[in-house]
Amino acid sequence: GLAEGVTRAFVADLVPAEKRGTAYGLFHGVVGITLLPASLIAGWLWQAINPAAPFLFGAGLASLAMIGLLVLIKE
């Protein structure tokens, strides 16, 4: 998608050049494993609460991730 180039560049910035292949593999493995439960949770939120719920939940998680990155990643 649109953000894939940004995430690949971010992974490349975080690890040494000789470990980038492993880092990319681990990153994409985790993303792939989390996509199934994410889709199931989004579907449940859509049906159980309302169609806006998955988007609000995603925005909340993205905000938490942003705060975590700001705290954990130092330049």
C-alpha positions as CSV (number, residue, x, y, z in Angstrom):
1,G,0.0,0.0,0.0
2,L,0.8,3.6,0.3
3,A,2.7,3.3,3.6
4,E,4.7,0.2,2.7
5,G,7.7,2.2,1.4
6,V,7.8,4.3,4.6
7,T,7.7,1.2,6.8
8,R,10.5,-0.5,4.8
9,A,12.6,2.6,5.1
10,F,11.9,2.8,8.8
11,V,13.0,-0.9,9.3
12,A,16.2,-0.2,7.2
13,D,17.0,2.8,9.5
14,L,16.6,0.7,12.7
15,V,18.9,-2.2,11.9
16,P,22.4,-2.6,10.6
17,A,22.8,-3.3,6.9
18,E,23.9,-6.9,7.4
19,K,20.7,-7.7,9.4
20,R,18.1,-6.1,7.1
21,G,17.0,-9.3,5.5
22,T,16.2,-10.8,8.8
23,A,14.5,-7.6,10.0
24,Y,12.3,-7.4,6.9
25,G,11.4,-11.1,7.3
26,L,10.5,-10.7,10.9
27,F,8.6,-7.5,10.3
28,H,6.5,-8.9,7.4
29,G,6.0,-12.2,9.3
30,V,4.5,-10.3,12.3
31,V,2.4,-8.2,10.0
32,G,1.1,-11.2,8.2
33,I,0.2,-13.1,11.4
34,T,-1.6,-10.1,12.9
35,L,-3.8,-9.4,9.8
36,L,-6.2,-12.3,10.4
37,P,-7.1,-11.4,14.0
38,A,-7.2,-7.8,13.0
39,S,-9.8,-8.5,10.3
40,L,-11.9,-10.6,12.7
41,I,-11.8,-7.9,15.4
42,A,-12.7,-5.2,12.8
43,G,-15.7,-7.3,11.6
44,W,-16.9,-7.9,15.1
45,L,-16.6,-4.2,16.0
46,W,-18.5,-3.3,12.8
47,Q,-21.4,-5.7,13.5
48,A,-21.5,-5.5,17.3
49,I,-21.1,-1.7,17.8
50,N,-21.4,0.3,14.6
51,P,-19.5,0.7,11.3
52,A,-17.4,3.6,12.7
53,A,-16.0,1.4,15.6
54,P,-13.2,-0.3,13.7
55,F,-11.9,3.0,12.4
56,L,-12.0,4.6,15.9
57,F,-10.3,1.5,17.4
58,G,-7.6,1.7,14.7
59,A,-7.1,5.4,15.3
60,G,-6.7,4.7,19.0
61,L,-4.1,1.9,18.4
62,A,-2.2,4.1,15.9
63,S,-2.1,6.9,18.5
64,L,-0.7,4.5,21.1
65,A,1.9,3.2,18.6
66,M,2.9,6.7,17.8
67,I,3.4,7.5,21.5
68,G,5.4,4.3,21.9
69,L,7.7,5.1,19.0
70,L,8.2,8.7,20.3
71,V,9.2,7.2,23.7
72,L,11.3,4.2,22.6
73,I,13.1,5.5,19.4
74,K,15.9,7.9,20.1
75,E,18.0,9.4,17.4
